[in-house]
Amino acid sequence: MARTRAIDFEEKRRGILDSAAEVFAEQGMEKASMAQIAAHGQVSKALLYHYYPGKDALIFAIIITHLQELDEAIEAADDPALTPEARLRVLVGSVLMQYRGADNQHKVQLNAASQLSDEQKAQIHEIERRIVRRFAAVLREINPDLDDRERPLLQPVTMSLFGMMNWVYMWFKDGGRISRDDYADVATTLILEGIKSVR
């Protein structure tokens, strides 16, 4: 008979992932050990290994969970009935809100590529591409000329927007005079005003 999961399985798993992300963000992927992660999360090494057989599995779980939740939040926020400009603002806002409290997970995502297998990388890239395509589709609606075959600027513009969102953790502090909503407006305005001049 198969062993059933404990009622608090997901809660424990999430606690382990959050704790591990903090250790990886502080120590780096190479230096952090499973023993450190277990101690920081106040769990036994046996329990940690019960959930994740090694560091690579743990790193992958942190990244894939982070991206799946981001993808789901973006999908839930997306409203094709809005004007493309308003739709973009909502999408940017959803990303920045999802990034709240996820700085450690974000750092792991940006710095852990060398720890992952090709299969794991492929799964991550699939979600990343899906997210990027959603934004690119809206930017194409705003300025179809970006998708010109002779001078394809849609991807550079889309990735420039992600640059503004993905590196916000380096300087943004919650509780300051600029809120996430404020910055969502700034980032969206920079893109909307900028692509008017892109030829």
Buried (B, 14 or more C-beta within 10 A) or exposed (E): EEEEEEEEEEEBBEBBBBBBBBBBBEBEBEEBEBEBBBBBBEBEEEEBBEBBEEBBBBBBBBBBBBBEEBBEBBEEBBEEEBEBBEBBBBBBBBBBBBBEEBBBBBBBBEBBEEBBEEEBEEBBEEBBEEBBEBBBBBBBBBBEEBBEEEEEBBEEBBEBBBEBBBEBBEEBEEEEEEEBEEBBBEBBEEBBEEBEEBE
